[in-house]
């Protein structure tokens, strides 16, 4: 496997996704709610869009209004893979 030498610059959506993921990882094994992370981000619509993308990637699950870190995301974090 080769590393990609041409990494793209993170955009605003990437920054938001990283921030939300960091908030969820920080309290693991506890959880955060969508409302809590929306307040932290300062914009509910932006936070909801980021959570949807993180969920699509399999990094978080949304159970009602509760954000749960997936096992895969925690394992990558534990390996310091990001």
Secondary structure, 3 states (H helix, E strand, C coil): CCCCCCCCCCCHHHHHHHHHHHHHHHHCCCCEEHHHHHHHHCCHHHHHHHHHHHHHCCCEEEECCEEEECHHHHHHHHCCCC
